[in-house]
Each structure stands twice: as structure tokens, then as C-alpha cells.
Amino acid sequence: MEQDHHARWEQHYADDNLPWDSSEPAPALVARLPGLELRAGARVVEVGAGTGTNALYLARQGLQVTALDLSPTAVARARARAEAEGLAVDARVADWLAELPVAAGSQAFLFDRGCFHVCDAAGRARFAEQAAAALEARGWWLSLVGNADEESVGGGPPRVSLAELAAAVEPWFEIESVIASRFQGEAEALAWAGLYRKRRPVRPTFSHGRSARSPGA
Ligand SMILES: C[S@@+](CC[C@H](N)C(=O)[O-])C[C@H]1O[C@@H](n2cnc3c(N)ncnc32)[C@H](O)[C@@H]1O
């Protein structure tokens, strides 16, 4: 990823120019997490975790959290907040689109709020490929992204269409649900809350035709 992309995000945190930063956990995360029935202590990762509001929420639910972000200032804030609360959050600087920053197949759940949608088409495809690589078999990804069904007026988050979203995600994930909702903050911009489940490995194909020796149904 280009250096100016890193610098741009770091500058946002250095300037405290964080229109997306909400002090409350994302309602979609709070609503969907219990239904995933993650085991206690399961490993989860937040990509583009910013100052850590949602990562801390996940840690409070008894999960083993890795919080990743490009911005050293954001990561330092997330780490300080976790320490102040006595929560064990592994907050680290990492570029999700570069080398996989967690062990392959190690995560039960991946969360991103507003990170997938800052990528271009190639970046979104890479993001999804990395998510599938990080997740264990049948692992879950909850992704909150700007929704292109509403025009951007005077800024707000980047927005993707459902077709753009599916193009990146479907090769690796079953799309469990995509619900139109709203971000808190950022003028309550329209969002997609997408819940995806890692696909089963492809099995060897077999012929649907019956051989002479195959039994009837
Ligand atoms: C719109 S902000 C959202 C931050 C946080 N999720 C929240 O809701 O407050 C997007 C975040 O993604 C981070 N980011 C962008 N590209 C990234 C990448 N390739 N790898 C890791 N983090 C990235 C940025 O530094 C920024 O903190």
C-alpha cells in the first residue's frame, strides 16, 4: 500500500480529525455478536480499529482481541484505553492489505467498521481474500460500510454498491445477510451491515449422471 495512504490516516489521528470516531460500540456489532455463538476466549480481529472502541467492546465480551490499524497514533490510543480498563487487547500497527498480520486460520471472527470501504476495487478483493485467510473454518466477518444507495452530500464515508460489495466478498464468503442501516456519527450516513461466513473448501466435483452400476434413488 502506498506510503501517502498511511500518512493520510496518521494525519487524521494526529489532528484529532475523526468524524467517524464514535465513543459507543457499533449497534450492529452489539446486535449480531451474540447470535454468532463464539466460544469464550475465541480469537477475534478488528481491522482498521482506530482508537479501539469496538475492540474494547469485544474484549469485554471475553474474547481474545487483536486490533489492527495503519496509524501508530490510533494504535497507541487503543492500547492506552485497553490498559486503563485492564483489558488484554493486542493492538498493533499493520497494513491489512500487505502480509497477513495474524496466523492463518486463527480467528473465529473479523470485524471492520469503515475500513473495507476505504479500499478501491482491487483493495476490497484483497481485503476479503485476507479475511478468508485469517479466519478459521466457517469463521464470521461483520463489515460496516458506506452504502451507495444514498448520495454523498458534503463528505461522509466512502460508499459501495451491493454489487461492488458482493464482487469482493462472494468468492470467499457466503453472504449471510446484508442490511441497510446507519452509522452513528458522520451525519448518520447510510451503511450496509454485511455478515459473511467463510466458505467451505471446494470439494472434488463428481458427475451427476448415473453410471450403469449406480443404485437408483
Ligand atoms: C474510517 S476509519 C474507522 C476507524 C474505526 N473502525 C472506527 O469505526 O472508529 C478507517 C480506519 O482504517 C484504517 N485503515 C485504512 N486502511 C487500512 C489498512 N490497509 N490496514 C489497516 N488499517 C487501515 C485507518 O487508519 C482508519 O483508522
Ligand as a Chemical Component Dictionary entry (heavy atoms), coordinates in Angstrom:
data_LIG
# 
_chem_comp.id                   LIG 
_chem_comp.type                 NON-POLYMER 
_chem_comp.pdbx_formal_charge   0 
_chem_comp.three_letter_code    LIG 
# 
loop_
_chem_comp_atom.comp_id 
_chem_comp_atom.atom_id 
_chem_comp_atom.alt_atom_id 
_chem_comp_atom.type_symbol 
_chem_comp_atom.charge 
_chem_comp_atom.model_Cartn_x 
_chem_comp_atom.model_Cartn_y 
_chem_comp_atom.model_Cartn_z 
_chem_comp_atom.pdbx_ordinal 
LIG C1  C1  C 0  -12.964 5.403  8.802  1  
LIG S1  S1  S 1  -11.719 4.891  9.907  2  
LIG C2  C2  C 0  -12.625 3.847  11.011 3  
LIG C3  C3  C 0  -11.910 3.569  12.314 4  
LIG C4  C4  C 0  -12.690 2.697  13.329 5  
LIG N1  N1  N 0  -13.049 1.404  12.763 6  
LIG C5  C5  C 0  -13.922 3.396  13.826 7  
LIG O1  O1  O 0  -15.034 2.978  13.477 8  
LIG O2  O2  O -1 -13.762 4.374  14.566 9  
LIG C6  C6  C 0  -10.801 3.721  8.919  10 
LIG C7  C7  C 0  -9.602  3.151  9.657  11 
LIG O3  O3  O 0  -8.985  2.158  8.855  12 
LIG C8  C8  C 0  -7.581  2.295  8.962  13 
LIG N2  N2  N 0  -7.023  1.694  7.737  14 
LIG C9  C9  C 0  -7.162  2.115  6.470  15 
LIG N3  N3  N 0  -6.553  1.274  5.614  16 
LIG C10 C10 C 0  -6.023  0.268  6.391  17 
LIG C11 C11 C 0  -5.247  -0.904 6.096  18 
LIG N4  N4  N 0  -4.907  -1.214 4.855  19 
LIG N5  N5  N 0  -4.864  -1.687 7.130  20 
LIG C12 C12 C 0  -5.191  -1.372 8.407  21 
LIG N6  N6  N 0  -5.923  -0.280 8.732  22 
LIG C13 C13 C 0  -6.332  0.531  7.743  23 
LIG C14 C14 C 0  -7.352  3.782  9.098  24 
LIG O4  O4  O 0  -6.107  4.116  9.668  25 
LIG C15 C15 C 0  -8.538  4.183  9.972  26 
LIG O5  O5  O 0  -8.221  4.102  11.339 27 
# 
loop_
_chem_comp_bond.comp_id 
_chem_comp_bond.atom_id_1 
_chem_comp_bond.atom_id_2 
_chem_comp_bond.value_order 
_chem_comp_bond.pdbx_ordinal 
LIG C1  S1  SING 1  
LIG S1  C2  SING 2  
LIG S1  C6  SING 3  
LIG C2  C3  SING 4  
LIG C3  C4  SING 5  
LIG C4  N1  SING 6  
LIG C4  C5  SING 7  
LIG C5  O1  DOUB 8  
LIG C5  O2  SING 9  
LIG C6  C7  SING 10 
LIG C7  O3  SING 11 
LIG C7  C15 SING 12 
LIG O3  C8  SING 13 
LIG C8  N2  SING 14 
LIG C8  C14 SING 15 
LIG N2  C9  SING 16 
LIG N2  C13 SING 17 
LIG C9  N3  DOUB 18 
LIG N3  C10 SING 19 
LIG C10 C11 SING 20 
LIG C10 C13 DOUB 21 
LIG C11 N4  SING 22 
LIG C11 N5  DOUB 23 
LIG N5  C12 SING 24 
LIG C12 N6  DOUB 25 
LIG N6  C13 SING 26 
LIG C14 O4  SING 27 
LIG C14 C15 SING 28 
LIG C15 O5  SING 29 
# 
